[in-house]
Amino acid sequence: MRKLIDRLDLDGHFRRKEIRRYMLQCTLAGVFVLIMLLVLDTVTQTVLIAALGASTFIAFAVPRSLHSDPRHMIGGYLVGIAAGCLIGTINLTLDLDGASIAQAVTILSGAFATALAMFIMVITKTEHPPAAALALGLVLNEWNLLTILVILAGIVSLSIFKRLILPVLMDLI
């Protein structure tokens, strides 16, 4: 069995009997994502849920990382929401003739929202990569105020929960 584990090149902590911590942290992450899936519409909001899933990975896989602290997670989401809502709203107000032109403008809008969110996050020191995906998702998907509130509640809840259990968490990567 030891040869198989060595051959798989598993993480050193995992091989040193930290399996319970790995399982605990991954289970907690899975439970958080489950709750978000139950709250958000999983059919129309897949990109937004994916952003929360990526944030959950960061919060539980590297809980002591700079990018999993509240400033970066919540701040990044606020920036992503602002950029995505702004560019998405502008995109919707454009009265474009032709489906292919509208689709091209939506694609450009999504790219611009991502770049804008990234720029603002970098200059405000709120870098959180999943929040850039959130900006893109808000341009490409339909959303309403409730969607935004659920996303904010999700990232705030994740930040609070991670902070409460931080003493039992370890960086897995």
C-alpha positions as CSV (number, residue, x, y, z in Angstrom):
1,M,0.0,0.0,0.0
2,R,2.8,2.4,0.9
3,K,4.3,1.9,-2.6
4,L,1.0,2.7,-4.2
5,I,0.7,5.9,-2.2
6,D,4.3,6.9,-3.1
7,R,3.6,6.1,-6.7
8,L,0.6,8.4,-6.7
9,D,2.8,11.2,-5.4
10,L,0.3,12.4,-2.8
11,D,0.7,15.5,-0.7
12,G,3.1,15.0,2.2
13,H,0.7,16.1,4.9
14,F,-1.9,13.6,3.6
15,R,0.6,10.8,3.8
16,R,1.4,11.8,7.4
17,K,-2.0,10.8,8.7
18,E,-3.7,14.2,8.2
19,I,-6.4,12.5,6.3
20,R,-9.1,13.5,8.8
21,R,-8.3,17.2,8.3
22,Y,-8.4,16.8,4.6
23,M,-11.7,15.0,4.8
24,L,-13.1,17.6,7.3
25,Q,-12.2,20.6,5.2
26,C,-13.4,19.1,1.9
27,T,-16.6,18.0,3.5
28,L,-17.2,21.5,5.0
29,A,-16.6,23.0,1.5
30,G,-19.0,20.5,0.0
31,V,-21.7,21.3,2.5
32,F,-21.3,25.1,1.9
33,V,-21.6,24.5,-1.9
34,L,-24.7,22.3,-1.3
35,I,-26.4,25.1,0.6
36,M,-25.6,27.6,-2.2
37,L,-27.0,25.1,-4.8
38,L,-30.2,24.8,-2.8
39,V,-30.6,28.6,-2.5
40,L,-29.6,29.7,-6.0
41,D,-31.3,28.6,-9.2
42,T,-28.8,26.0,-10.4
43,V,-30.0,26.2,-14.0
44,T,-29.8,29.9,-14.8
45,Q,-27.1,30.9,-12.2
46,T,-24.4,28.3,-12.9
47,V,-21.6,30.8,-13.5
48,L,-22.5,32.6,-10.3
49,I,-22.5,29.4,-8.3
50,A,-19.2,28.3,-9.9
51,A,-17.7,31.6,-8.6
52,L,-18.9,30.7,-5.0
53,G,-17.6,27.2,-5.5
54,A,-14.1,28.5,-6.4
55,S,-14.2,30.9,-3.4
56,T,-15.1,27.9,-1.2
57,F,-12.1,26.0,-2.5
58,I,-9.8,28.9,-1.7
59,A,-11.4,29.4,1.8
60,F,-11.0,25.7,2.8
61,A,-7.9,24.6,0.9
62,V,-5.8,27.6,1.8
63,P,-7.6,29.2,4.7
64,R,-4.5,31.2,5.8
65,S,-3.9,32.6,2.3
66,L,-4.2,36.3,1.7
67,H,-6.8,35.7,-0.9
68,S,-9.1,33.9,1.6
69,D,-9.3,36.7,4.1
70,P,-12.5,38.8,4.3
71,R,-11.0,41.9,2.6
72,H,-10.2,39.9,-0.5
73,M,-13.2,37.6,-0.6
74,I,-15.9,40.2,0.3
75,G,-14.1,43.1,-1.3
76,G,-13.4,41.2,-4.4
77,Y,-17.1,40.2,-4.7
78,L,-18.2,43.8,-4.2
79,V,-15.9,44.8,-7.0
80,G,-17.0,41.9,-9.2
81,I,-20.7,42.7,-8.6
82,A,-20.2,46.4,-9.3
83,A,-18.3,45.8,-12.5
84,G,-20.6,43.0,-13.7
85,C,-23.8,44.9,-12.9
86,L,-22.6,48.1,-14.5
87,I,-21.4,46.5,-17.7
88,G,-24.3,44.0,-17.9
89,T,-26.8,46.8,-17.5
90,I,-25.1,48.9,-20.2
91,N,-25.1,45.9,-22.4
92,L,-28.8,45.4,-21.9
93,T,-29.7,49.0,-22.6
94,L,-28.0,48.9,-26.0
95,D,-30.6,48.5,-28.8
96,L,-28.7,46.4,-31.3
97,D,-30.1,45.1,-34.6
98,G,-29.3,41.4,-35.4
99,A,-28.6,38.5,-33.1
100,S,-25.0,38.1,-34.2
101,I,-24.2,41.7,-33.4
102,A,-25.9,41.5,-30.0
103,Q,-24.0,38.3,-29.2
104,A,-20.7,39.9,-30.2
105,V,-21.3,42.9,-28.0
106,T,-22.3,40.6,-25.1
107,I,-19.0,38.7,-25.5
108,L,-17.1,42.0,-25.6
109,S,-19.0,43.2,-22.6
110,G,-18.2,40.1,-20.6
111,A,-14.5,40.4,-21.4
112,F,-14.6,44.1,-20.5
113,A,-16.4,43.4,-17.2
114,T,-13.8,40.8,-16.3
115,A,-10.9,43.2,-17.1
116,L,-12.5,46.1,-15.3
117,A,-13.1,43.9,-12.2
118,M,-9.5,42.7,-12.3
119,F,-8.2,46.3,-12.6
120,I,-10.2,47.6,-9.7
121,M,-9.4,44.6,-7.5
122,V,-5.7,45.0,-8.1
123,I,-5.6,48.8,-7.3
124,T,-7.8,48.3,-4.2
125,K,-5.9,45.3,-3.0
126,T,-9.1,43.1,-3.0
127,E,-7.8,40.5,-5.5
128,H,-10.0,37.4,-5.4
129,P,-9.9,35.5,-8.8
130,P,-13.5,34.0,-8.5
131,A,-14.9,37.5,-8.2
132,A,-13.6,38.3,-11.8
133,A,-15.6,35.2,-12.9
134,L,-18.6,36.7,-11.1
135,A,-18.3,39.9,-13.1
136,L,-18.4,37.8,-16.3
137,G,-21.3,35.8,-15.0
138,L,-23.4,38.9,-14.3
139,V,-22.9,40.0,-17.9
140,L,-23.7,36.6,-19.4
141,N,-26.6,35.6,-17.1
142,E,-29.8,37.1,-16.1
143,W,-29.8,38.4,-12.5
144,N,-31.9,40.4,-10.2
145,L,-31.5,42.1,-6.8
146,L,-32.3,38.8,-5.0
147,T,-29.5,37.1,-6.9
148,I,-27.0,39.8,-5.8
149,L,-28.2,39.6,-2.2
150,V,-27.8,35.8,-2.1
151,I,-24.3,36.0,-3.6
152,L,-23.3,38.6,-1.0
153,A,-24.9,36.6,1.8
154,G,-23.0,33.6,0.5
155,I,-19.6,35.2,0.5
156,V,-20.1,36.9,3.8
157,S,-21.3,33.6,5.3
158,L,-18.4,31.8,3.9
159,S,-16.0,34.4,5.4
160,I,-17.6,34.3,8.8
161,F,-17.8,30.5,8.9
162,K,-14.2,30.2,7.8
163,R,-13.1,32.7,10.4
164,L,-14.9,30.8,13.2
165,I,-13.4,27.5,12.4
166,L,-9.9,28.8,11.3
167,P,-8.2,27.2,14.4
168,V,-9.0,23.7,13.1
169,L,-8.2,24.4,9.5
170,M,-4.8,23.9,7.9
171,D,-3.5,24.9,4.5
172,L,-3.9,21.9,2.3
173,I,-1.8,23.2,-0.6
